[in-house]
Amino acid sequence: MNTDASWPGLDEAEARVLEIQTKLHQWAMDAPNRQFDDLYNLVYDPAILVVAWSRVTRQRCPGCPVFIASRA
């Protein structure tokens, strides 16, 4: 995990996440039997977390848990 990575703004984070998704998709298409063993670092990437938090806090649907977003 890259603990020195800065926390990006949402626009930058979304762009970085799209890059990551595009790379993973291309690798999967190039080698359908490939195993992605080291995804742990991606889960804790600040850009992934910023985008995930944004999506969770915008979630508005009946029966979904209620999340209160706070910006400290």
C-alpha positions as CSV (number, residue, x, y, z in Angstrom):
1,M,0.0,0.0,0.0
2,N,1.3,3.4,-0.9
3,T,0.8,5.3,2.4
4,D,2.4,8.4,1.0
5,A,-0.2,8.9,-1.7
6,S,-2.2,12.1,-1.3
7,W,-5.9,12.3,-1.0
8,P,-7.2,13.5,-4.4
9,G,-10.3,15.6,-5.0
10,L,-13.3,13.8,-6.5
11,D,-12.6,14.8,-10.1
12,E,-9.0,13.6,-10.0
13,A,-10.0,10.5,-8.1
14,E,-12.6,9.6,-10.7
15,A,-10.1,10.0,-13.5
16,R,-7.6,7.8,-11.7
17,V,-10.2,5.1,-11.0
18,L,-11.2,5.1,-14.6
19,E,-7.6,4.6,-15.6
20,I,-7.3,1.6,-13.2
21,Q,-10.6,0.1,-14.4
22,T,-9.4,0.5,-18.0
23,K,-6.1,-1.2,-17.3
24,L,-7.8,-4.1,-15.5
25,H,-10.3,-4.5,-18.3
26,Q,-7.6,-4.5,-20.9
27,W,-5.5,-7.1,-19.0
28,A,-8.5,-9.3,-18.6
29,M,-9.4,-9.1,-22.3
30,D,-5.7,-9.9,-23.3
31,A,-5.4,-12.9,-20.9
32,P,-8.8,-14.3,-20.0
33,N,-7.2,-16.9,-17.6
34,R,-5.1,-14.3,-15.8
35,Q,-5.5,-14.2,-12.0
36,F,-5.4,-10.8,-10.3
37,D,-3.7,-11.7,-7.1
38,D,-2.6,-8.3,-5.9
39,L,-5.8,-6.2,-5.8
40,Y,-5.3,-5.4,-2.1
41,N,-3.3,-2.3,-2.9
42,L,-6.1,-1.1,-5.2
43,V,-8.8,-1.4,-2.5
44,Y,-6.8,0.9,-0.2
45,D,-5.8,3.4,-2.9
46,P,-6.9,6.9,-1.9
47,A,-8.6,7.5,-5.3
48,I,-10.6,4.3,-5.0
49,L,-11.7,5.2,-1.4
50,V,-12.6,8.8,-2.4
51,V,-14.8,7.6,-5.3
52,A,-16.4,4.8,-3.1
53,W,-17.2,7.3,-0.3
54,S,-18.7,9.7,-2.8
55,R,-20.9,6.9,-4.3
56,V,-22.0,5.6,-0.9
57,T,-22.9,9.1,0.4
58,R,-25.0,9.8,-2.7
59,Q,-26.9,6.6,-2.4
60,R,-30.6,7.3,-2.2
61,C,-32.9,4.4,-2.5
62,P,-35.8,2.9,-0.5
63,G,-34.5,0.2,1.8
64,C,-30.9,1.2,1.5
65,P,-29.0,2.1,4.7
66,V,-28.8,5.8,5.4
67,F,-25.4,7.3,5.4
68,I,-24.7,10.8,6.7
69,A,-21.7,12.3,5.0
70,S,-19.6,14.6,7.1
71,R,-16.6,16.6,5.8
72,A,-14.3,17.1,8.8
